[in-house]
Amino acid sequence: MSSLAAIGLVVAAYLAVTLVIGAVAYRRTSGTPEDYFLGGRAARTFILFMALFGTNTTPFVLLGIPGLAYHQGVAVFGLNAAIVGFGIPLTFFLIGEPARRAARRLGAITPAELYAERFGSPAVGLALFAAFFLYTLPYMVTAVIGAGLTAEVLTEGHLSFGAASALILGITIAYTTLGGMRATMWTNVFQGATFLGFIVAAFFLIADRLGGLGAAATAVQARAPHLLEKTTAGAFAPGPWASWALAISLTVIAFPHMLVRVFAARDAAALKNVCRLYPFVLVLLWLPAVLFGVWGAAEIPGLQGKASDAVFPLLVARHLGPVLQGMALAGVLAAVMSTLDAQLLTLSSMLTRDVLRRLLPGLAPAREVVAARLFTLALSAAVFVLVLARLASLFDIAAFSFSGYVTLTPTLLLGVRWRRFTAAGAIASIAAGNLALGLAFAGVLPAPFGVLPVAWGLVAAIAGALVGTALSRPPPEPVITRALGPA
């Protein structure tokens, strides 16, 4: 059997299992919006953890982090791994849990719908929807680029970047439109086990092919010693390091596709268990990702710019056989699909619930599900066009999206933790944060101590929230109580 055939069979088996899971979920999914978009709000600990972890693991980790470590070394692990490991679960508790309770009280399905009801203000919902859409679309693009790039490298160009991107979108559309949230969460269990299991196995197998961990480190020391050194320059200077740590810790809960999965939790106990597990598994994934990039710098020197995004699949192609190469491709596809399905479902639900229902107030629940499926197709077409353009590296595109999401965090937190917080404060926060972020990216605002644009966005968003709230009246108490419960 040829190498290409072996890779194809492994990937075909992975895709077939994914479609079967989607079909089974379709048979268990009713036609109601709550069941289609949230799986009946019944996710227990294991399903919820795998759904959240799978959704949060994207080509940014499997390809973008190795690509960054290829240039900047082992310090990339210290750039944010520990902060991410504890910061993300903390936001699940501080924002996710009260948001989950409020969404259940209100019957809200999307984050924009929840906060519109919380403030009694459709304008807040529309502002959040616009921001979510603006930052989620490019983030979706990074996932598909990662799949296309890996497929092209491991098949030596027999499956082109464009064809692989179209295939991954097509399969994801199929099971997402069929089974909704239940399909995406069930497939996330299989997908999460696939990519996590392969990454750990690949770590030890590639290290063995390099002569062991000691020999791999010796090779890096001989050919690229700067990658093993501690540094406080560039991205690791206090200003950039602190601002990026804030971005990466605060951004995940602001992913609408992550917040919606929190809404799907059965109860608070399931979410607390996820918070306990999250740091350990995240570190287990990040350490191999960083070392793949460092080893690749010694093995495959000379990659420039976004070309370094391919260092992980290049290592796999060089050191592992066809079957394991097929598993590598399946692992990257799993990471892509476990995020992409959630993003497609969440954006289509917001288009349906937060836009279409306001234009057509009498829209029947069954028609909402049909409309969401059609929106999924339209969103996929837009993503495909942007994927083919491939405007920047995975890390740079993700950094733009992450920075934008952070500007929404003050509204998400204060909306469920501060009863005095007003609709005017929420809109001022979103507007000020995004304006400052745009000015910082354009170079209009300075970068004292080397802080990244996200720092300006976060500070402006907090200031906007406080000033807007101080200058406006709070919503009527019945509106607040309906969402947040008694004081």
C-alpha positions, 0 to 999 in steps of 0.5 A: 500500500502506498504512503498516500493510500495509508494516510487516506484510509486513516483520515477516511476512517476518522471522518466516517466515525465523525459522520456516524456520531453526527447521524446518531445525534441527529436522531436524538435531536428534536426540532426545538431551538433549545435542543438544537442550539444547546443540546437541552442544557444537559451536558455532564462533566465529561461531555462538557469538559471534552466539548470546552477543551476540544473547542478551545484547542485549535490550529493556533495551538497545534500549528501556531504555537510550534511556529512561534516557538520555531523562532522564539524558543522554549520561552514561549511555554512561559509566555502564557501556559501557566497563566492560561492554565489557571486564568481560563478556569477562573473566568469560567467560574467568575463569568461562565457560571452566573451567565449560565444561571441567568441564561437558564432563568431567561431561556436565552440561547445565545450570549447576545440574547442573554445580555439583551434580556439582562439589560432590557436593551436590544441595542446591547444584544446587537452590539455584542452580536456585531463584535462577536461576528467581527472577531469570530469570522477570522478566527474560523479562518485560522482553523481551516487554514491549519487543516489545509496546510497540514493536508497539503504537507502530509500528502506532498501536494496530492491534496491541495490546500484549497481542496483540503479546506473545502473537504473539512468545511463540507464534513463539518457542515454535514454533522453540524447542520444535522445534529446541532449542539448535541452532534458537536459535543458528542463529536468533540469527545471523539475529536478531543481524544484523537488530537490529544492522544496523537499529540502525546504519542507524537511527542515521544515518537519524534523524540525517540527518532531524534535520539531521545529528549537529551539528544534532541536538546543537544541538537538544538543547543548546537544549531540554535542555542538561542532557543533554549535561553531565557530572555526578557526581550521582545515579546518576553519584556514585562509590558508585552508579556503582561498584556499578552497574558491578559489577552490569552487569559481573558479571551476564551470566555468571550469566545461566543462558542465557548460561552454557549457551551457553558450554557449547555452545562447540566449544573454548576457541579459539572462546570466546577469539575471542568475547572479542576481538570482544565489546567492539567490537560492544557499543560499536557498539550502546550509542552509538546507543542512548544518543543515541536517548534524548537526541535523543528528549528534544529531539524528544518532550518530556514523557514520564514514568516508564516511558513513556520506554521508548517513545522509540526507537519514537516516533523511528522512527515520526516520522522513518522510512517504513513499510518502515523502521518494519517493520524497526525492529519486526523488529529489536526482535523479533529482540532479544527472541526471541534472548534469550527463546528461550535463557531458555525453553530454559534454564529448561525444561532446568533444570526437567527435568534438576535437578527432574524427573529427581530426582523420576523417576530412571528418566526416559528421555532422549527423555522429558526432551526431551518434558518440556522442551517442555511446560515451555516452554509452561507458562513462556510462559503464566506470562510472559504473565500477568506481561507484562500486569501490567507492574509497572515500567519495563524498566530497573527490572525488569532492575535487580532481576534483574541485582542478583540474578544478581550474588549468584550470581557468587562461587559460580560463580567459586569453584566452578571456580577454588578446589578448597577451596570447599565445598558449605556455602560455596556454599549460605551464599554464595547465602543470605547474598547474597540475604538482604542484597540483599532487606534492602537493597532494603527499606531495612533496610540503609543505603546508605553513599556511595549504593551500590546494593543490589547492593553489599550482596548481593555483599559478603554473598555473598563473606563467606558463601562464605568463612565457609561454606567455612572451617567445613566440610570440602571434598568428597572429592578424587575428586569435585573431580578428576572435575569440575575435573581433576587439581590 
